[in-house]
Amino acid sequence: MVDKAGALRSLGLQGFRRRQEAFIDEILAPAGCADRIFCLPTAYGKSLLYLVPTLAVNGVALVISPLVSLILDQCNKLNRAGPKLGYNLSSSCDADTPDEDLAFAAGGAAEPAPMLLFCTPEKAASAFFQARLRALHERRPLSFFVLDEAHLIEQGFNFRADYLKLDFMRRQFPAVPILCFSATCSPFAQTQLRRTLLLRDPVVVTERDHKSNMHLRVHYASKRGARCSCRHGLCSWGPGAESLHAHLRSQLATATGGSTLVTTNSKKDCERLYEDARALFPDKVVGVYHGSQADDVRAEIQGRFIRGEIDILCATWASFGTGVDMPALSRVVLFGVPLSVYTFIQTIGRGGRAGQEYYVDVFVTEGDIAKQRAVLKSEIAKLQHAKRYAAYLQRSFDLMQAVVGTAAAGKKCVARFVDSVMYEAPQALNVRFADLARFKAVNNKLGAGDRARWNGERRAWVLDPGCFHASLVPFGAVQGPGLGRCEKCSSCVQTCQGAR
């Protein structure tokens, strides 16, 4: 018997939001055993879409999650309300009896309870773990496989090869539906999910949602001018700085428990920012979090930040925050930019989950862009065996540069441009060979946020989402529907001093 109401109560929730119940009904329908890819915004409550079905059928689901921090957060929330539902099968479990042993023993209980088994791709790819999973499946068939933060499937081509071994789910358990969830699942990532996981005609669900409570400020400084894109003269705070931009100083000085996340790319910069913050704000509790720390140390720091015991947390964006529920988070600060625009979108979307206004400040210099360009060049040189992935990385970085360029120009709403990058498809132009020279002369004069690019696969010139200029209309460019201006981003407000 399917009991959605009981499942909701066991999670301590009152009701559904948005289209959550409709999606759950589709998953639970007799004909709803299809594979699915859910592309839903941050803070949508995506986890509810696999938790409720599993609990409602008193079933077992294996949830493959990318980060130890995310697994800890999910299991802690699940087990807080009552009987044990979430089992942490990752290496961070420090109980006397490992959750893995408890889970596989519980699978043979006379009156089995629903179970959510959480593990990393590395754990799932091991032959020993798969053998234990098969034994469990024989006693108590699995209800669902879940791939959380599914866009990270792309890491299988780079430093997490075990992502490419997840086809075992379809090969060894062909009847079990596979559900994929992400807030930033690009067309490339969706294609890789289909190929890697051997998905069978997956249902793709996409829902667009612009974050109206986000104040996005991009501060770009270059050698060409003393003033950054927000029109402020002194607009920077890099690792090791002794002074701080007045706007940001006033904001961080009022930081309260769990309210402020400071992110950057490397462990070295993260630790320097941590030392800076401690020196600049001696009355604040400042923490540091990066991938080189032991699992138990990271677990403690994450827990303290979520509980409000840490005011300002300095972290690398690769190791912290993806999918973790931080309801008090109202300020996110980025130093530099990631290689991928999708990592950028994930990072700026971490705040405001309780509906409160939240503020994002991105500090990036011309040197940061040049440094990341060199890193990308090195990464692409290693990917001779995966040319499509290399092209995807390049395009994603180009879009990241376009976001910064749009902010620097100050003519378009940055928040709406980012929204278009996430949800709109490129449009092909109609450039005849006879007009090619004239087209190139026009196109080369445009900024990064307006310029068309050549798409080798489509054999056409295309405009990426958010890109448009009236001079390209004779070549088939059509202005998108447009979402107006947010009146909150750096391009709309034009000055940090006028911002809250």
N, C-alpha and C positions, 0 to 999 in steps of 0.2 A: 504493500500500500504506500502511495506517495503522500508524504505529509510535509508540505511546504511551510505551513504555519508553525508546526512543531519545530522544524529546522530553524526557522527564523528566531523562535523563542530561545532555542538552545544557544544561539549566537548572541543573545541579549539585545536583539534589535526589534523595533516596533513595526517597521514596514519597509517597502521597497521604494526606490527613487528612480526617476526617469523611466527607462524602458527595461529595467532589470527583470521585473517579473515576466514580461513578454519573452525575453531571451531565455530565461530559465524554463518557461513552459515549452519552448521549442526544443531545448535540450532534453527535457523529460518526456516529450511526446513519443508515442509508440514508434513513429517513423522518424524520430529525431536522433537516431544513433549515428548521424553523419559526423565527419570531421569538420571542425569549425576554426576559423581565424577571426578573432575579435580585435578590431582596431578601435579602441575607445579611449577617450581623453584621460589624463591623470585625474585622480580623485573621483573617478566615476563609480568606484566600488566594484572593480572587475573581479576581485576574489570571491565576491558573493555569488558570481555566476557559476562557480564550480563547487563552492562550499555547500550551498543550499541543495543542489541536485544530489550530491554525495550523501548528505545527511538525510534528505527526504526519502531515499531508497535504502537507507541503512547500509550503504555500500563502502567500498574501498577505492581511494583514488591515489595515484602516485603523482605528486607535484614536483616537477623538476624546476628548480629555482637557481638563478645565477650566483647569488651572493649569500654568504653565511649570515650577514646582517639582516637580510630580508627573511631568511628562514627563521632566525631567532624571533624577529618581530611577529611573523605569522603564527608561529607555535605559541608564543607567549599570549597573544590575544585570544587564540582558540581555546587554550586551556585555562584561561583566567575565570571564565564564567561558571564552569562546573566540571563534569567528568572529562577525562583526558580524551581529546579528539585529534590533536596534532602531534605527530611523532617526528622529531628532529633526527634524521638519519645522517646528518653531516658530522664532520670530525669535531665540531664544537660542543658536542653533547658530553657533559662532565658528570652525569649522574652515576650512582653506584652500579646500576644496571643500564647499559646503553639502550636508548630508545629503539634501536634496530632489533635487539633481542626481544624487547617487550612487544614490538609490533608484530614480528613474525610468530611469536608465541600466542599473541592474542588472536591471530587469524584463525586458530583452531579451536577457539572457545565455544562452549555449547550454546551460549546466547551471545553471539558476536555483536559488538557495537560498531558504529561507523568509525572509519579511520581515514585520516589524511596523512599520507606519508610524504615527507619533504626531504629532498636530497639535491645535491649539485649534479651537473652533467658528468663530472668526473666519477662520482660515486655510481651513477646509473650505468655508466659505460663498462664497469668492471664485470668480469665473467662470474665471479663469486656472488656478487649482489644479484645479478640476473638469475642465477640458479636458485637463490633463495626466493626471489620474486615468483619464479615459475612454480615452486613448491607451494607458495601461498596461494597462487591463482588456482591450483588444482583443488585446494581445500575450500577456498572462498574466492570466486571469480572477481577480478578487478572490474570496477564500474567505469572508470575514466582514467586516461592519461592526461596530464595537464602540463603544458610548457609555459611557465610564467616569464614575463619579459622576453617574449618570443623573438623580438627583433635581434637579440644577441646571438641568434643562430649564425650570423655573419662572422662571429669570432672564430668559428670553426676553421676558417681559411687562414687564420693568423696564429694566435697564441693559445687557443682552447680547442685543440683538434677533437676532443671528446664530443663536442657538439655534433660532429659529422658521424658519430657512431650511434646516434639515437634512433636510427632506423630499426633497432632491435624491437622497439615497441610494436611496430607493424608486422615485422617478420615473425616474432615469437608469440605475439598476442593479437592476431589479425582481427578478432571480433571486437576489440576494445576501442571505443571512440577516442580520438585525440583532439583536445581543445587547446588552442593557442591564444595567448592574451598579450597585448602590447598597446602602449599609447603612441608608439612611433614606428609602426611596421611599414616600412617603405615598400614599393613594388618589388625591389630587388630582394628584400627579406622575405616577402610573401612567396616569391618564386623559389627561394632556397628552402623554405618550409615545406613546400609541396614536394620538392625533389628529395630532400634529405630525409624527411619523415615518411615519405611514400604516402602522402595524404590522398584520399580517394574523393575526387570532386568536392573539395571542401567548400562549405558555405562561408563566405567572407562578409563580415558585418562591420560597417564603418559608421561612426557617428561623430559629427563635427561639433566642436564646442570651443568657442573663443573664450579665454579667461578674462572676463570683464572686470575682475577684481585685481588684476595685475598692473603694477606701475613699472614698466621696463625702461631702464636708463642705460644706454650704451655710451660709454665714455671712451672715445678714440683719440689718441694723441699720436701725431706724426712729426717728423722733422720739418715739415713744410709750414707748420703754424704753431704758435704758442698756445692757442686756445683749442680745446677739444670740441667734439660735436655737440656738447650740451651748452656751449658758449661760455664755459667757465674757464678762467685763466689757469688755475692750479687744479688740475683734475687727474690725479694719479695717486696710487698707493701701491707700490710694488714691494716684494719681499725685502726686508732690511731697511725700509724707510723709517725715518724718525718722525716725520710729520704726516698728517693725514688730511685729505680733502675735507673742508669744513662741513660740507653737507653730510658726508658719510660719518664723520666723527660725531656729529650731533645725534645721528641715528643709532650708532653702536653704543653710545654713552647711555642710551635708554633701554638697552637690551635686557630682557627678562628671561626667566628660565625656559629654555628650549625654543627661543624666538629667532635666533640668528645663526645661519649656516654660511661659513666662508669657505669657498672651494677654489682649488687650483689643480694643475696637472700633475706635478711631481711631488714626491715625498720631501725632497730638499726644500722646495718652495713652501710646502705645507708647514713644515717645522719652523721655517723662518717667519712665516705669517703668524704662527702660534706665539712665538717669542715676542713679535711686534705687538700683538694684541694684548698680551699680558703686561707689557711695559706701558702701553698707551691707556689701558683700562684696568688699573690695579684693583679696582673695587668689583670687577666682574669675574665670574668663574669661567675660565677659558679651557677648552679641551682640544685635543688633537687626535685625529683618526686617519690611518692610512694602512695600506695592504701589508706593510712590513711588520706590523704588530701581531702578537700572538692572538689566537682566536678568543681566548678568555678575556684578554685586555680589551679587544674591540667590542666584545659583548657587553662588558661592564660600562664602557664609555657610551655606547649606543643607548643602553638602558637608562643611564643617568641623564642623557640629553633629552630623551623622550619623556622622562618623568619630570623634567624641568629643573634638574639639579645642576645643569651646565647652561650658562647664558649664551656663550659664543662658542661654536664648534668649528675648528679649522680642519678640513678634510679634503682628500683627493676625490675628484668626482667619479673616478673609476671604481672606488671601493665602498662608497657610502651613499645611501639615500634612495637608490632606485627601488621604487615600490614601497618603501618604509613609510608607515603612517606617522606623520609628525604634525598633529593638529594645531600646535601652538606656533608653528613656524610662520613668521610674518616678514622675514627679510632673508634674501639670498644674495650673496656677493660672489662674483666670479672674477678671478684674476687670470687674464689670458683667455683664450678660447680653445675648445677641444678640436680635434681633427674633423669630427663629424657634426654636421648641423643637427642630427637627430640626438646626439648626446647633449648638445646645447639645449634643445627643446625639452629633453627629460629633466635637465638640471633646473631650468628656470620654472618648470612646472611643479616643483616640489612644495612650494609654499601655498598658503591660502586654502588648505584643504577643509577647514571648518567654515569656509565662506567669507572669512575676513579679508579686508584689503591687505595686499602684501606687496613688497617692494623688492625689485631686482636691480642691482647695480653691476654692470659688466665693465671692468677696467681692462682695456686692451690697447696695446701700442703697435706701431708699425713693426717694431722689433719682434713682438710676440708672433705676428703673422708670418714674418720671415723665418722664425725659428720653427714654427709648425710646418711651414712649406718644406723646409729641409728634412724634417722628420718624415713627412709624407713621401718625399722622394726616396728616402732610404727604405721605407716600408714597401713601396711599390716595386723597388728593385728586387725585393725578396719574393715577389708574387708572380714570377714568370709562368707558374703552373696554373694561376687563377687570374687570367686577364680580365674577365668580367668583374670580378671582385675588385681588382685594381682600378678599373674604370669607375666603379661605384664609389670607391674611396675618394678618388679625385673629384668626382662630381659633388659628393657630399661636402668636401672641403671648399669647393668653389661656391656652393650655396652658403657656407658659413662666412666666407669672405663677402658675399653679396649682402648678407645681413649687416655686417659691419659697415660696408660701403653705403648701404641705404641709411644707416644711422648717421654716418659722417656727412652725407649730403644734406640731410635734414629736410628733404622735400616730401618723403612718403612716411606714413605712419609705420614705425618699426614693428609694432605688435601685430598689425594687420598683415604686414609683409611676411612675418614668421608664420602666421596663421595660413597664409596662402601656400607657403613652402610645404607645410605639413599636409594640407588637404586637397590641393588642386593639382591637376595633371598638366604637363607641358603641352603647348599648342604648336603645331607645325605651321611654318610659314610657306608661302607660295613664291619662291624665288626662281625665276626663269634664268636660264644660262645667259641670255642677252642682257639681263639686268644685274648680273652677279657683281660686276665691278662697282656699279652705282650703289648696290646694297651694302657691299663691304665698306665703302667710303662712309656711308651713313652710320652703319653699325659700329665701326671702330671708334667713332666719336662719343659713343654713349657710355654711361657709367656701368659698373658691374651689375647694378640692380635693374638695368633696362636692356642690356645687350643680349642679342640672340647668340646661340652657339650651334655648332655643327654636330649633329647626332649621326655617328657612323652606322649604327644599327638600323635606323630609320631612313638613312640616306636623305636627310632633310635638315634645314635650319629650323631650330625650335626656340621658343621662348619659355623659360622656366617659370613655374608658378610665382606670381607676384611681380614678374617683369613685364613692363610695357612702356612704349614711348610712341607718341603720335607720329614721329617720323618713319615708323615701321608699318604704319597702316597701309601704305601703297603696296606693301609686300605681304599683306594678309593678316597682319597683327590685329587682334581684337581685344579690347580692354575687358578684363574680367568683371564679374558682377559688382565687385567692390563692396567693402563693408564699412565705408566711412572712416572716420578717425576715432581713435580710442580716447583722445584728449588726456592721456595719462603717460604715454611713453616720452622719451627724450626728444623725439622729432616733433611731437605735438606740443609739449610744454616748452621746449627750447632752452630751458635753464634749470639747473639744479636748485638755484636759489628760490625759484618760485614753486618748487615741489614741496610736498609735505615732508 
